[in-house]
Amino acid sequence: MKMTKVIVSATLLAIVFNLNLFSKKGIHYFKPAKKLHLTLGILVKNKPKGLLNPSEYVLEDGYLYKGADYRVNGTNIVLTDKKNINNLAGKVVIIYYDIKKDLNKILEKKGKAPKDYGEQESMMQMREDWVSKETGFHIGHSTRKRLKTINYFKVIKIAHYPGFSTHEKKDSYQVNFTNYFNGSITGLEITAHYEGGTGKPSSKHVSVKKLKRLAKGGKMSVSINKLLNPGTKIKRKRAYRLNSVIISGKATYRDHFHFDVPIWLFVKRK
């Protein structure tokens, strides 16, 4: 089963400081007027009956409710200015946001849901990390009580982060990361996430490269094998294949990031 962990997890707690953001005209600075959170991750477009990214839910009353259009790091986002960000979908982005509780607050009632809504998707063999926290294994369905416990991000600012790129080779990928923060990144680490084995796939994580400090504007590159232990004789069905690349570090003394870039984005960016 081809599954990609799209959830990208990152939390950077930001105090008021300058961060380099980008436009076609060059670098400009965004200065928050108050304390905000900052997250670096993949902007994922939600869709109906999505396993990790549902855009709507059937609730207890049998009606279908529309949720958020996008998410970052597995958490739904709502933009304050309602601008079209479809061109950023599938890219690494920086978002400034406030944390809001209770996903019920953003729902829009659509109409009566089909009786078999999400039934086929829910019969699939899945792991817990393959489904969203809103629905669990009952794909497309949720409850008011469950949604009340789930946070969403009220996004004040969003921009493409251009500091990640890949280049595909025969048996590996070259992964490049550039520091576009307004200061050094410390404790930078790139980890390879492999999926494989017989039956339901299992995951393995391998630390590929660590760097104590990456200066502002500095670059870090690493080659990552497509297969785990490529030199060993393993049956094709049991081989562990590269599923995603995780990048983590500290952008300032208190701002930590940890985001997961899935393989399908590598192919998209070729």
C-alpha positions in Angstrom: 0.0 0.0 0.0 1.5 3.3 -1.1 1.2 5.6 1.8 3.1 8.8 2.4 3.4 10.4 5.7 2.4 13.9 4.6 2.3 15.1 8.0 5.0 17.3 8.6 5.5 18.1 12.3 7.2 21.4 13.3 6.9 23.8 16.1 8.9 27.0 16.3 7.9 29.3 19.1 8.6 32.9 17.9 9.1 36.0 19.9 9.1 39.3 18.0 12.2 39.0 15.7 13.1 39.6 12.0 12.8 36.6 9.7 13.8 36.7 6.0 10.7 36.1 3.8 10.9 36.1 0.0 9.2 37.6 -3.0 10.2 38.1 -6.6 11.6 41.5 -5.7 14.0 40.0 -3.2 14.2 39.7 0.6 12.0 41.6 2.9 11.3 41.4 6.6 8.2 40.5 8.4 7.9 41.9 11.9 5.1 40.4 14.1 3.2 43.0 16.1 2.7 40.5 19.0 4.0 37.1 20.1 3.2 34.5 17.4 4.0 30.9 16.7 6.0 30.0 13.6 6.0 26.7 11.7 8.1 25.5 8.8 6.5 22.6 6.9 4.7 21.4 3.8 1.4 23.1 2.8 -1.0 20.2 2.1 -4.3 20.7 0.3 -7.2 18.9 2.1 -9.7 16.7 0.2 -12.9 14.8 0.8 -12.3 11.5 2.6 -8.6 12.1 2.7 -6.9 9.7 5.1 -4.4 12.3 6.6 -6.0 15.4 5.1 -9.8 15.4 5.2 -11.6 18.5 4.1 -15.0 17.6 5.4 -16.6 15.4 8.1 -19.9 13.6 8.7 -21.0 14.4 12.3 -23.5 12.7 14.6 -26.5 14.3 13.0 -25.7 12.7 9.6 -24.9 16.0 7.9 -21.6 16.8 6.1 -19.6 19.7 7.3 -16.8 21.5 5.4 -13.6 22.1 7.3 -10.3 23.8 6.4 -8.9 23.8 2.8 -5.3 23.3 3.9 -3.0 22.1 6.7 0.6 22.3 7.7 2.3 19.6 9.8 -1.0 17.7 10.2 -2.9 20.8 11.6 -5.6 22.6 9.8 -5.0 26.2 8.9 -7.3 29.2 8.4 -6.0 32.3 6.7 -7.0 35.7 8.1 -6.9 37.4 4.7 -8.6 34.6 2.7 -6.1 34.9 -0.1 -5.6 32.1 -2.7 -2.6 30.0 -1.7 -3.1 27.1 -4.1 0.2 27.9 -5.8 2.0 27.1 -2.5 0.4 23.6 -2.1 3.1 20.9 -1.9 5.8 23.4 -1.1 7.8 24.1 2.0 6.3 27.2 3.6 6.7 29.4 6.6 3.6 30.4 8.5 3.0 32.8 11.4 0.0 31.9 13.4 -2.1 31.9 16.6 -3.2 28.6 18.0 -7.0 28.2 18.2 -8.9 25.4 19.9 -12.1 23.7 18.8 -12.3 22.8 15.1 -16.1 23.1 15.3 -15.7 26.8 15.1 -14.7 26.8 11.4 -17.2 24.2 10.1 -19.8 25.0 7.5 -22.9 22.8 7.2 -23.2 21.4 3.6 -26.1 18.9 3.5 -27.1 15.3 4.3 -24.3 12.9 3.8 -24.6 9.7 1.8 -25.1 6.7 4.1 -22.0 4.9 2.8 -19.8 8.0 3.0 -16.2 6.9 3.7 -17.2 3.3 4.1 -14.8 1.9 1.4 -11.9 4.0 2.7 -12.4 2.8 6.3 -12.1 -0.8 5.3 -8.5 -0.4 4.3 -5.7 -1.8 6.5 -4.1 1.2 8.1 -1.6 2.3 10.7 -2.4 5.0 13.2 0.1 7.4 11.6 -1.8 7.0 8.3 -5.0 8.7 9.4 -5.9 12.2 10.7 -6.6 13.0 14.3 -10.0 14.3 13.4 -11.3 11.0 12.0 -9.1 8.2 13.2 -9.9 5.0 11.4 -13.5 6.0 10.6 -12.6 7.9 7.5 -14.7 10.9 6.7 -16.5 10.8 10.0 -16.0 12.7 13.3 -17.9 14.0 16.3 -18.4 17.4 17.9 -16.7 16.2 21.1 -13.6 15.0 19.2 -13.3 18.1 17.1 -13.6 20.3 20.2 -10.3 18.9 21.5 -8.4 19.6 18.2 -6.5 22.8 17.6 -6.2 24.7 14.3 -3.8 27.5 13.2 -5.1 31.0 12.5 -2.5 32.1 10.0 -1.4 35.7 9.9 1.3 35.3 7.3 2.4 32.6 4.9 5.3 32.5 2.4 7.3 29.9 0.4 10.5 28.8 2.0 13.0 28.4 -0.9 15.7 26.7 1.2 14.9 23.0 0.3 15.6 21.2 -3.0 16.3 17.7 -4.3 18.1 16.1 -7.3 17.3 12.5 -8.2 20.2 10.2 -9.1 20.0 6.5 -10.1 20.1 5.0 -6.6 19.9 8.0 -4.4 18.6 11.6 -3.9 20.7 14.6 -3.3 19.0 16.7 -0.6 19.9 20.4 -0.2 19.0 22.8 2.6 19.8 26.5 2.8 19.5 28.6 5.9 17.2 31.6 5.0 16.6 32.5 8.6 17.9 35.7 10.0 20.5 34.0 12.1 22.4 30.7 12.5 20.7 27.3 12.7 22.2 25.0 15.4 21.8 21.3 15.8 20.8 20.8 12.2 20.0 17.1 11.3 18.7 15.3 8.2 17.0 12.0 8.8 15.9 9.4 6.2 12.5 7.7 6.8 12.2 4.3 5.2 9.1 2.1 4.8 9.0 -1.6 4.0 8.8 -5.2 5.2 6.2 -7.8 4.6 2.5 -7.3 5.2 1.6 -3.9 6.6 4.7 -1.7 6.0 6.8 -0.7 9.0 9.1 2.3 9.3 12.8 2.8 10.0 14.6 6.1 10.6 18.3 6.6 9.9 20.2 9.8 10.8 22.1 10.8 7.7 23.9 14.0 8.6 24.3 16.3 11.6 25.7 19.8 11.7 26.4 21.8 14.9 25.9 25.2 13.2 24.8 26.5 9.8 25.3 30.2 9.4 22.8 32.6 7.8 22.8 31.8 4.1 24.8 28.6 4.6 24.0 25.4 2.7 24.0 21.8 3.7 23.8 18.9 1.1 23.6 15.1 1.6 23.1 12.0 -0.6 20.4 9.6 0.6 20.0 6.1 -0.7 16.6 5.1 -2.2 16.9 1.7 -0.5 18.0 1.0 3.0 21.1 -1.2 2.9 21.2 -1.3 -0.9 24.1 -3.8 -1.0 22.2 -6.6 0.8 20.2 -9.3 -0.9 16.6 -8.6 0.1 13.5 -9.7 -1.8 11.9 -6.7 -3.6 8.6 -7.0 -1.6 10.5 -6.7 1.7 12.9 -3.9 0.8 12.8 -0.7 2.8 12.3 2.3 0.4 12.9 5.9 1.1 9.5 7.4 2.1 10.5 10.9 3.3 13.3 13.1 4.6 13.0 14.8 8.0 14.9 18.1 8.6 15.2 19.4 12.2 17.2 22.1 14.0 17.1 25.3 16.0 16.7 28.6 14.1 17.4 30.7 17.2 18.2 29.8 20.8 14.5 29.0 21.3 13.0 28.2 17.9 13.1 24.5 17.0 11.8 23.1 13.8 11.1 19.5 12.7 9.5 18.9 9.3 9.0 15.9 7.1 9.2 16.1 3.3 7.6 13.1 1.5 9.1 11.4 -1.5 6.3 12.4 -3.9 7.5 16.0 -3.6 10.9 14.9 -4.8 9.4 13.5 -8.0 7.3 16.6 -8.4 10.3 18.9 -8.2 12.5 17.1 -10.7 
